[in-house]
């Protein structure tokens, strides 16, 4: 597990460097297309400033986008006490506890590190989970905190949003700029901007998908290790599968944060989902039991 934590800290730096390089490439393509290299510098500066700001504010943005509200022990003793108990079992600082008023059973964790973290749970999840199952779900989210998965998911969440904005900005600058510069634009550059505007958000989302799927498998296994009760995680996953429904406040950017996919499933849902199929997650946990 320590190797995973070290790898996550290293990957956070690599992701941020890769993001800056990716945005610089998009900026260079747009600058080439409009024949103005000041554009590239402007886009790069905006990206650098945004990366720094979102490192500290992305978790607050995620909370706002999901409608989560912070609670105290008095507001919901069952949930608060469970989070406190699992934090002690995992040897992790007590995270803030949030509640989402939504009948869809789900939960997520976010923050930049274990000292600045939170766990949010829906009312729908509290309605269907037994004590052991709720402990397992909280253990799953606590694993994301302990393993620094929250940092990677938070950074990726913010950067995916920003790449979409940068791509849209480049597209608008290309087609809605001043008339004088339109005649100076390179046809090749215009083509490259169109390609980048379409492919950049897709590439960012695929990267988010790949990172998220493996994290879910590891968090399931880590929850079983923290609670010493893999059957609790297996039972919780089965209920999540049986009672799954889309959440009221849906956003593609926050999809990867949740323990279960909060979006409506389409025909290609499993292929492009940030979550592995629940049956495969259960299968891995069952296999892990036989290896003990």
C-alpha positions as CSV (number, residue, x, y, z in Angstrom):
1,X,0.0,0.0,0.0
2,X,2.9,2.3,0.7
3,X,4.2,1.8,-2.8
4,X,0.8,2.9,-4.1
5,X,0.8,6.1,-2.0
6,X,4.3,7.0,-3.2
7,X,3.3,6.3,-6.8
8,X,0.2,8.5,-6.4
9,X,2.3,11.4,-5.1
10,X,4.6,11.0,-8.0
11,X,1.8,10.7,-10.5
12,X,0.2,13.9,-9.2
13,X,3.3,15.8,-10.2
14,X,3.5,14.0,-13.6
15,X,-0.2,14.7,-14.3
16,X,0.2,18.4,-13.6
17,X,3.3,18.7,-15.7
18,X,1.6,16.7,-18.5
19,X,-1.4,19.0,-18.3
20,X,0.8,22.1,-18.7
21,X,2.6,20.6,-21.6
22,X,-0.7,19.5,-23.2
23,X,-2.2,23.0,-22.8
24,X,1.0,24.5,-24.2
25,X,0.7,22.3,-27.3
26,X,-2.9,23.5,-27.8
27,X,-1.8,27.1,-27.3
28,X,0.9,26.7,-29.9
29,X,-1.6,25.2,-32.4
30,X,-4.0,28.1,-31.9
31,X,-1.2,30.7,-32.1
32,X,0.1,29.1,-35.3
33,X,-3.5,29.2,-36.7
34,X,-4.1,32.9,-35.9
35,X,-0.5,33.9,-36.5
36,X,-0.1,35.4,-33.1
37,X,2.3,33.8,-30.6
38,X,1.1,36.0,-27.8
39,X,-1.9,33.7,-27.7
40,X,0.2,30.7,-26.8
41,X,1.7,32.6,-23.9
42,X,-1.7,33.9,-22.7
43,X,-3.2,30.4,-22.7
44,X,-0.2,28.9,-20.9
45,X,-0.3,31.6,-18.2
46,X,-4.0,31.0,-17.7
47,X,-3.5,27.3,-17.4
48,X,-0.6,27.7,-14.9
49,X,-2.7,30.0,-12.7
50,X,-5.7,27.8,-13.0
51,X,-3.7,24.7,-12.0
52,X,-2.5,26.4,-8.8
53,X,-5.9,27.7,-7.8
54,X,-7.8,24.5,-8.5
55,X,-5.4,22.5,-6.4
56,X,-6.8,24.3,-3.4
57,X,-10.4,24.9,-4.5
58,X,-11.4,21.8,-6.6
59,X,-12.8,19.9,-3.6
60,X,-15.1,22.9,-2.8
61,X,-16.2,23.0,-6.4
62,X,-17.0,19.2,-6.3
63,X,-19.0,19.8,-3.1
64,X,-21.0,22.6,-4.7
65,X,-21.6,20.6,-7.9
66,X,-23.0,17.6,-6.0
67,X,-25.1,19.6,-3.5
68,X,-23.4,18.1,-0.5
69,X,-23.8,19.8,2.9
70,X,-21.5,19.5,5.9
71,X,-22.9,17.8,9.0
72,X,-22.0,17.4,12.6
73,X,-22.4,14.4,14.9
74,X,-25.7,15.8,16.1
75,X,-27.1,16.0,12.6
76,X,-26.5,12.3,11.8
77,X,-24.9,10.3,14.6
78,X,-24.9,7.0,12.7
79,X,-22.9,8.4,9.7
80,X,-20.6,10.6,11.7
81,X,-19.7,7.9,14.2
82,X,-19.1,5.4,11.4
83,X,-16.7,7.8,9.7
84,X,-14.9,8.5,13.0
85,X,-14.6,4.8,13.7
86,X,-13.2,3.9,10.3
87,X,-10.8,6.9,10.3
88,X,-9.4,5.5,13.6
89,X,-9.1,2.0,12.1
90,X,-7.3,3.3,9.0
91,X,-5.1,5.6,11.1
92,X,-6.2,8.6,9.0
93,X,-7.1,12.1,10.4
94,X,-10.9,12.5,10.8
95,X,-12.3,13.9,7.5
96,X,-15.2,16.3,7.3
97,X,-18.5,14.6,6.9
98,X,-21.1,15.7,4.2
99,X,-24.6,14.5,3.4
100,X,-26.2,14.6,0.0
101,X,-30.0,14.6,0.0
102,X,-30.6,12.2,-2.9
103,X,-32.4,8.8,-3.0
104,X,-29.7,7.3,-5.2
105,X,-27.3,5.3,-3.1
106,X,-23.8,6.7,-3.5
107,X,-20.7,8.2,-1.8
108,X,-17.5,10.0,-2.6
109,X,-14.3,11.3,-1.0
110,X,-12.2,14.3,-2.0
111,X,-9.6,16.7,-0.8
112,X,-5.9,17.4,-1.5
113,X,-4.5,15.2,1.3
114,X,-5.6,13.2,4.4
115,X,-5.5,16.4,6.5
116,X,-7.7,18.3,4.1
117,X,-10.3,15.7,3.1
118,X,-14.0,15.0,3.3
119,X,-16.4,12.1,2.8
120,X,-19.9,12.6,1.4
121,X,-22.7,10.1,1.5
122,X,-26.2,10.2,0.0
123,X,-29.4,9.7,2.1
124,X,-30.3,6.9,-0.3
125,X,-27.1,5.0,0.7
126,X,-27.9,5.4,4.4
127,X,-31.5,4.1,3.8
128,X,-30.4,0.7,2.4
129,X,-27.0,-0.1,4.1
130,X,-26.7,-2.1,7.3
131,X,-24.1,-1.1,9.8
132,X,-21.4,-3.4,8.4
133,X,-22.2,-2.4,4.8
134,X,-22.0,1.3,5.7
135,X,-18.7,0.7,7.4
136,X,-17.4,-1.0,4.2
137,X,-18.5,1.9,2.0
138,X,-16.9,4.4,4.3
139,X,-13.8,2.2,4.4
140,X,-13.7,2.3,0.6
141,X,-13.8,6.1,0.7
142,X,-11.3,6.3,3.5
143,X,-9.0,4.1,1.4
144,X,-9.1,6.8,-1.3
145,X,-8.0,9.3,1.3
146,X,-5.3,7.1,2.9
147,X,-3.9,6.1,-0.5
148,X,-3.9,9.7,-1.8
149,X,-6.3,8.7,-4.6
150,X,-8.3,11.8,-3.7
151,X,-5.4,14.1,-4.7
152,X,-5.1,12.5,-8.2
153,X,-8.9,12.4,-8.7
154,X,-9.2,16.0,-7.6
155,X,-6.4,17.2,-9.9
156,X,-7.7,15.1,-12.8
157,X,-11.3,16.4,-12.2
158,X,-10.1,20.0,-12.3
159,X,-7.8,19.5,-15.3
160,X,-10.4,17.7,-17.4
161,X,-12.7,20.7,-16.9
162,X,-9.9,23.1,-17.8
163,X,-8.9,21.3,-21.0
164,X,-12.5,21.6,-22.2
165,X,-12.5,25.3,-21.5
166,X,-9.1,25.8,-23.2
167,X,-10.3,23.9,-26.3
168,X,-13.4,25.9,-26.5
169,X,-11.5,29.1,-26.0
170,X,-9.1,28.2,-28.9
171,X,-12.1,27.4,-31.1
172,X,-13.8,30.7,-30.4
173,X,-10.6,32.7,-30.9
174,X,-10.2,31.0,-34.3
175,X,-13.7,31.7,-35.6
176,X,-14.8,34.8,-33.7
177,X,-11.6,36.8,-33.7
178,X,-11.1,40.2,-35.4
179,X,-11.7,40.2,-39.2
180,X,-8.2,41.5,-40.1
181,X,-6.5,38.5,-38.6
182,X,-8.8,36.0,-40.3
183,X,-7.1,36.5,-43.6
184,X,-3.7,35.7,-42.0
185,X,-4.8,32.4,-40.7
186,X,-3.0,29.2,-41.8
187,X,-5.4,26.6,-43.3
188,X,-3.3,23.9,-41.7
189,X,-3.5,25.7,-38.4
190,X,-7.2,26.0,-38.7
191,X,-7.4,22.2,-39.3
192,X,-5.2,21.5,-36.3
193,X,-7.3,23.7,-34.0
194,X,-10.4,21.8,-35.1
195,X,-8.8,18.5,-34.4
196,X,-7.4,19.6,-31.1
197,X,-10.7,21.1,-29.9
198,X,-12.4,17.8,-30.6
199,X,-9.8,15.3,-29.4
200,X,-8.3,17.2,-26.4
201,X,-11.4,16.7,-24.1
202,X,-11.8,13.1,-25.3
203,X,-8.1,12.3,-24.5
204,X,-8.5,14.0,-21.1
205,X,-11.6,12.0,-20.3
206,X,-10.0,8.7,-21.4
207,X,-7.1,9.4,-19.1
208,X,-9.5,10.1,-16.2
209,X,-11.3,6.8,-17.0
210,X,-8.1,4.7,-16.9
211,X,-7.0,6.3,-13.6
212,X,-10.4,5.9,-12.0
213,X,-11.1,2.3,-12.8
214,X,-7.9,0.9,-11.2
215,X,-8.5,3.1,-8.1
216,X,-11.9,1.6,-7.5
217,X,-10.5,-2.0,-7.5
218,X,-7.8,-1.0,-5.0
219,X,-10.2,0.9,-2.7
220,X,-12.5,-2.1,-2.6
221,X,-9.6,-4.3,-1.5
222,X,-8.3,-1.7,0.9
223,X,-11.7,-1.4,2.6
224,X,-11.7,-5.1,3.2
225,X,-8.3,-4.9,4.7
226,X,-9.2,-1.9,7.0
227,X,-12.4,-3.4,8.2
228,X,-11.2,-7.0,8.2
229,X,-14.5,-8.0,6.7
230,X,-14.5,-8.4,2.9
231,X,-18.1,-9.8,3.0
232,X,-19.2,-6.3,4.1
233,X,-17.8,-4.7,1.0
234,X,-19.2,-7.5,-1.2
235,X,-22.7,-7.1,0.3
236,X,-22.5,-3.3,-0.1
237,X,-21.5,-3.6,-3.8
238,X,-24.4,-6.0,-4.4
239,X,-26.9,-3.5,-2.9
240,X,-25.3,-0.6,-4.9
241,X,-25.9,-2.7,-8.0
242,X,-29.4,-3.7,-7.2
243,X,-30.5,-0.2,-6.1
244,X,-28.5,1.8,-8.6
245,X,-30.1,4.9,-10.0
246,X,-28.9,8.2,-11.5
247,X,-28.4,11.0,-9.1
248,X,-30.5,14.2,-9.3
249,X,-27.4,16.5,-9.7
250,X,-25.4,14.9,-12.5
251,X,-22.1,16.1,-13.9
252,X,-19.7,14.2,-16.0
253,X,-16.8,16.0,-14.4
254,X,-17.6,14.6,-10.9
255,X,-18.5,11.1,-12.2
256,X,-15.2,9.5,-11.2
257,X,-15.4,10.7,-7.6
258,X,-18.3,8.4,-6.7
259,X,-18.2,4.8,-5.5
260,X,-20.8,3.9,-8.1
261,X,-21.5,5.6,-11.5
262,X,-24.0,8.5,-10.7
263,X,-24.9,9.1,-14.4
264,X,-27.6,7.6,-16.5
265,X,-26.3,4.6,-18.4
266,X,-26.3,4.5,-22.2
267,X,-25.7,1.8,-24.7
268,X,-21.9,2.2,-24.3
269,X,-22.1,3.0,-20.6
270,X,-19.7,0.2,-19.4
271,X,-17.2,0.9,-22.1
272,X,-16.7,4.6,-21.3
273,X,-17.6,4.6,-17.6
274,X,-15.0,5.7,-15.1
275,X,-16.1,2.7,-13.0
276,X,-15.5,-1.0,-13.6
277,X,-18.6,-3.2,-13.7
278,X,-19.7,-4.0,-10.1
279,X,-19.8,-7.8,-10.9
280,X,-16.0,-7.6,-11.7
281,X,-15.3,-5.7,-8.5
282,X,-17.2,-8.4,-6.5
283,X,-15.3,-11.1,-8.4
284,X,-12.0,-9.6,-7.4
285,X,-13.0,-9.4,-3.8
286,X,-14.2,-13.0,-3.8
287,X,-10.9,-14.0,-5.4
288,X,-9.0,-12.1,-2.8
289,X,-10.8,-14.0,0.0
290,X,-9.5,-17.3,-1.4
291,X,-5.9,-15.9,-1.5
292,X,-5.8,-15.1,2.3
